[in-house]
């Protein structure tokens, strides 16, 4: 295995590295003792209310004015048509004992 010769770091590079570590330590910590959770709940609540208001507005503008009248007997016939008259002859698959 090849050994890599260590390079000499300047004091400015050490200082930058230490500052980066400090920034990483302060920015990556989770909130202590639920400190940030009430704010998160407030933000989520606001977003949910805005979404609900937007959906209600879209429904009011795009769906409500175009109400469609439905003919119930015609829809019943279309979705579940009357079965054809049964054939008086017995079919082979009608028997339960397969004779």
Short mmCIF file of the C-alpha atoms (twelve columns), coordinates in Angstrom:
data_MODEL
# 
_entry.id   MODEL 
# 
loop_
_atom_site.group_PDB 
_atom_site.id 
_atom_site.type_symbol 
_atom_site.label_atom_id 
_atom_site.label_alt_id 
_atom_site.label_comp_id 
_atom_site.label_asym_id 
_atom_site.label_seq_id 
_atom_site.Cartn_x 
_atom_site.Cartn_y 
_atom_site.Cartn_z 
_atom_site.pdbx_PDB_model_num 
ATOM 1  C CA . UNK A 1  0.000   0.000   0.000   1 
ATOM 2  C CA . UNK A 2  1.306   3.411   -0.894  1 
ATOM 3  C CA . UNK A 3  1.860   5.819   1.920   1 
ATOM 4  C CA . UNK A 4  0.590   9.297   1.392   1 
ATOM 5  C CA . UNK A 5  2.921   11.998  2.553   1 
ATOM 6  C CA . UNK A 6  1.057   14.344  4.895   1 
ATOM 7  C CA . UNK A 7  0.951   17.920  3.763   1 
ATOM 8  C CA . UNK A 8  1.635   20.807  6.053   1 
ATOM 9  C CA . UNK A 9  -1.476  22.801  6.857   1 
ATOM 10 C CA . UNK A 10 -1.327  26.477  7.395   1 
ATOM 11 C CA . UNK A 11 -2.871  28.046  10.476  1 
ATOM 12 C CA . UNK A 12 -5.585  29.577  8.276   1 
ATOM 13 C CA . UNK A 13 -6.584  26.116  7.034   1 
ATOM 14 C CA . UNK A 14 -6.777  24.830  10.609  1 
ATOM 15 C CA . UNK A 15 -8.870  27.817  11.597  1 
ATOM 16 C CA . UNK A 16 -11.263 27.262  8.635   1 
ATOM 17 C CA . UNK A 17 -11.589 23.588  9.526   1 
ATOM 18 C CA . UNK A 18 -12.379 24.409  13.162  1 
ATOM 19 C CA . UNK A 19 -14.945 27.014  12.124  1 
ATOM 20 C CA . UNK A 20 -16.597 24.510  9.805   1 
ATOM 21 C CA . UNK A 21 -16.786 21.986  12.646  1 
ATOM 22 C CA . UNK A 22 -18.367 24.580  14.937  1 
ATOM 23 C CA . UNK A 23 -20.919 25.528  12.267  1 
ATOM 24 C CA . UNK A 24 -21.733 21.872  11.646  1 
ATOM 25 C CA . UNK A 25 -22.148 21.273  15.376  1 
ATOM 26 C CA . UNK A 26 -24.512 24.210  15.810  1 
ATOM 27 C CA . UNK A 27 -26.611 23.732  12.674  1 
ATOM 28 C CA . UNK A 28 -27.039 19.959  12.740  1 
ATOM 29 C CA . UNK A 29 -28.361 19.577  16.285  1 
ATOM 30 C CA . UNK A 30 -31.993 18.590  16.750  1 
ATOM 31 C CA . UNK A 31 -34.112 20.969  18.825  1 
ATOM 32 C CA . UNK A 32 -33.534 20.564  22.557  1 
ATOM 33 C CA . UNK A 33 -36.504 19.595  24.720  1 
ATOM 34 C CA . UNK A 34 -39.115 20.162  22.012  1 
ATOM 35 C CA . UNK A 35 -37.955 23.716  21.597  1 
ATOM 36 C CA . UNK A 36 -38.735 23.902  17.887  1 
ATOM 37 C CA . UNK A 37 -41.750 21.584  17.795  1 
ATOM 38 C CA . UNK A 38 -44.501 24.127  18.550  1 
ATOM 39 C CA . UNK A 39 -43.252 26.215  15.633  1 
ATOM 40 C CA . UNK A 40 -43.272 23.166  13.393  1 
ATOM 41 C CA . UNK A 41 -46.832 22.315  14.437  1 
ATOM 42 C CA . UNK A 42 -47.883 25.898  13.747  1 
ATOM 43 C CA . UNK A 43 -46.279 25.852  10.297  1 
ATOM 44 C CA . UNK A 44 -47.874 22.500  9.438   1 
ATOM 45 C CA . UNK A 45 -51.253 23.761  10.612  1 
ATOM 46 C CA . UNK A 46 -50.956 26.879  8.474   1 
ATOM 47 C CA . UNK A 47 -49.972 24.816  5.425   1 
ATOM 48 C CA . UNK A 48 -52.901 22.433  5.951   1 
ATOM 49 C CA . UNK A 49 -55.348 25.332  6.313   1 
ATOM 50 C CA . UNK A 50 -54.030 26.953  3.140   1 
ATOM 51 C CA . UNK A 51 -54.365 23.661  1.242   1 
ATOM 52 C CA . UNK A 52 -57.933 23.195  2.455   1 
ATOM 53 C CA . UNK A 53 -58.810 26.783  1.501   1 
ATOM 54 C CA . UNK A 54 -57.292 26.307  -1.958  1 
ATOM 55 C CA . UNK A 55 -59.201 23.063  -2.511  1 
ATOM 56 C CA . UNK A 56 -62.451 24.693  -1.399  1 
ATOM 57 C CA . UNK A 57 -61.836 27.620  -3.745  1 
ATOM 58 C CA . UNK A 58 -61.084 25.307  -6.672  1 
ATOM 59 C CA . UNK A 59 -64.224 23.271  -5.990  1 
ATOM 60 C CA . UNK A 60 -66.320 26.439  -5.714  1 
ATOM 61 C CA . UNK A 61 -64.973 27.817  -9.015  1 
ATOM 62 C CA . UNK A 62 -64.626 24.669  -11.124 1 
ATOM 63 C CA . UNK A 63 -67.048 22.028  -9.872  1 
ATOM 64 C CA . UNK A 64 -70.043 23.652  -8.221  1 
ATOM 65 C CA . UNK A 65 -71.276 25.707  -11.227 1 
ATOM 66 C CA . UNK A 66 -71.431 22.631  -13.459 1 
ATOM 67 C CA . UNK A 67 -73.810 20.415  -11.546 1 
ATOM 68 C CA . UNK A 68 -75.059 17.528  -13.650 1 
ATOM 69 C CA . UNK A 69 -78.570 16.209  -13.348 1 
ATOM 70 C CA . UNK A 70 -78.656 12.419  -13.231 1 
ATOM 71 C CA . UNK A 71 -81.493 10.351  -14.629 1 
ATOM 72 C CA . UNK A 72 -81.666 7.568   -12.033 1 
ATOM 73 C CA . UNK A 73 -83.608 4.963   -14.065 1 
ATOM 74 C CA . UNK A 74 -81.308 5.439   -17.078 1 
ATOM 75 C CA . UNK A 75 -78.195 5.062   -14.932 1 
ATOM 76 C CA . UNK A 76 -79.651 1.976   -13.272 1 
ATOM 77 C CA . UNK A 77 -80.265 0.408   -16.657 1 
ATOM 78 C CA . UNK A 78 -76.783 1.339   -17.880 1 
ATOM 79 C CA . UNK A 79 -74.894 0.074   -14.806 1 
ATOM 80 C CA . UNK A 80 -76.943 -3.063  -14.129 1 
ATOM 81 C CA . UNK A 81 -78.822 -4.065  -17.252 1 
ATOM 82 C CA . UNK A 82 -81.663 -6.498  -16.893 1 
ATOM 83 C CA . UNK A 83 -80.539 -10.069 -17.298 1 
ATOM 84 C CA . UNK A 84 -81.723 -11.844 -20.431 1 
ATOM 85 C CA . UNK A 85 -84.532 -14.342 -20.098 1 
ATOM 86 C CA . UNK A 86 -83.220 -17.634 -18.796 1 
ATOM 87 C CA . UNK A 87 -83.081 -20.529 -21.211 1 
ATOM 88 C CA . UNK A 88 -85.382 -23.351 -20.173 1 
ATOM 89 C CA . UNK A 89 -82.757 -25.860 -21.306 1 
ATOM 90 C CA . UNK A 90 -80.362 -26.767 -18.588 1 
ATOM 91 C CA . UNK A 91 -76.721 -26.073 -19.286 1 
ATOM 92 C CA . UNK A 92 -73.962 -28.486 -18.299 1 
ATOM 93 C CA . UNK A 93 -72.334 -25.982 -15.974 1 
ATOM 94 C CA . UNK A 94 -75.630 -25.377 -14.158 1 
ATOM 95 C CA . UNK A 95 -75.546 -28.760 -12.456 1 
ATOM 96 C CA . UNK A 96 -73.977 -28.949 -9.068  1 
ATOM 97 C CA . UNK A 97 -73.195 -32.710 -9.240  1 
ATOM 98 C CA . UNK A 98 -71.585 -32.486 -12.742 1 
ATOM 99 C CA . UNK A 99 -73.617 -35.360 -14.253 1 
# 
